[in-house]
Each structure stands twice: as C-alpha cells, then as structure tokens.
Amino acid sequence: RSSANPSRSNSTRWKNTPSGQTNHTNQSANDHVIATFDLNGSWLWSKFINDPSSSRAGEPHLIATCNGVYMTGAVGGSSTFHGSPTTTNANCSAYVMRLNGSTGAMEYLAIGPGSGGGSHFVPHDITQGKDGLIHVGGSFMGTVSFGGTSIIASNGEDLFVLSLSSTLNLRKLSSASGHHDQIMSSIAADAYGGVVISGTY
C-alpha cells in the first residue's frame, strides 16, 4: 500500500515500524512525500522530493503496479528528487518516476519542463493500461515539453494526455483546447488500449 502527499508540516512520525517508530523531517512545506505500508498497516519506507519554491506547484499522484510504484506531480525550480542531483529550473514542471516497490529506490525519472514565464505543466492523475503503458493526464499553460515533444496551450489552460512505456520513454503527448480553460481531473485505461478522461471543459 502506498500514499503520496505534499508534506505541509515539518515532521512526519510513523509508528508500527521495524524499529518501533520512525521520524522524517522535510525541508520545505511544498515537498512531495511517498510512504508505503505492508498489509498489516506497518510502515515500510518513505521518500521525498524537496521543492524549495515559495508556492506549491502541484499535488503528487501515484499508482502501484507489478513493475513498481509510479508517481507523478509538478514541482518548482531547483527541486531535488530523493537526494539526487537531478533538478528542474522551470517554474512548474511535470515529473513521472518509477520507484522500486520493495526498497523505494528510484529506478526511472522523466521531467517535462515549461518554457518559463507563465508556463506550467501539472499532472492530475496517473493510470496503467495495455502492455504496461503508463498514462498521465493533467492541465498546462504556455509551452511545455516532454521527451523532446512540445505542446502549446491555445487559450488559457488546456489539457494533456501523456503516454509512457514502463521505463518512462515517451510514446505520445497529446493536448486538447477550447475557448475556455480545459481542466483534467482523472484518467483511466483498459487492457485493450483504450484511455478515457474526465474533467471540466
């Protein structure tokens, strides 16, 4: 079992751990936190993304699969993923990463930056579909890119659907626009290759 949340507070205390109690202290109120538990509700491991920006870019979302735990969200500039040197300098960038389900080790990471200025790239949901493909849905403004493919919002906030392989190689990045804001809220996929989305348009 896994959960992901922005940290908001400075310290999180997990009980029912192998050592009895484990404390984790975040560096920013906007850090993204993922924690896993066994079937008895005992804590197994936690990981953090440190986002030092002054305002929260986006909420984290996740899905647990046979390949590992996939987590997506949006972070601000100079964010650090699990203590690694990987950072993003854009104001609001989308990320997707795969963590080892047993240890929490980061196995793959892909980042989609905005072009700066008022651009933002915010995933709102994640799911797994046919052949283990990972599908991410969300909203964006301005010009954003992922895996070398760019999309441009035509009028305010538009929606996007991002499809990735199990190792986070880009398969497709699509967008939809209209006369008003397009807000993606959820995404689902079936075993036959179909993908459905919902939101306000």
Stockholm file with secondary structure:
# STOCKHOLM 1.0

chainA/1-201         RSSANPSRSNSTRWKNTPSGQTNHTNQSANDHVIATFDLNGSWLWSKFINDPSSSRAGEPHLIATCNGVYMTGAVGGSSTFHGSPTTTNANCSAYVMRLNGSTGAMEYLAIGPGSGGGSHFVPHDITQGKDGLIHVGGSFMGTVSFGGTSIIASNGEDLFVLSLSSTLNLRKLSSASGHHDQIMSSIAADAYGGVVISGTY
#=GR chainA/1-201 SS CEEEEECCSSEEEEESSTTSEEEEECSSTTCEEEEEECTTSCEEEEEEEECCSSSCCCCCEEEEETTEEEEEEEECTTCEETTSSCCCCSSSEEEEEEECTTTCCEEEEEEECBCSTTCEEEEEEEEECGGGCEEEEEEEESEEEETTEEEECSSSCEEEEEEECTTCCEEEEEEECCSSCCEEEEEEECTTSCEEEEEEC
#=GC SS_cons         CEEEEECCSSEEEEESSTTSEEEEECSSTTCEEEEEECTTSCEEEEEEEECCSSSCCCCCEEEEETTEEEEEEEECTTCEETTSSCCCCSSSEEEEEEECTTTCCEEEEEEECBCSTTCEEEEEEEEECGGGCEEEEEEEESEEEETTEEEECSSSCEEEEEEECTTCCEEEEEEECCSSCCEEEEEEECTTSCEEEEEEC
//
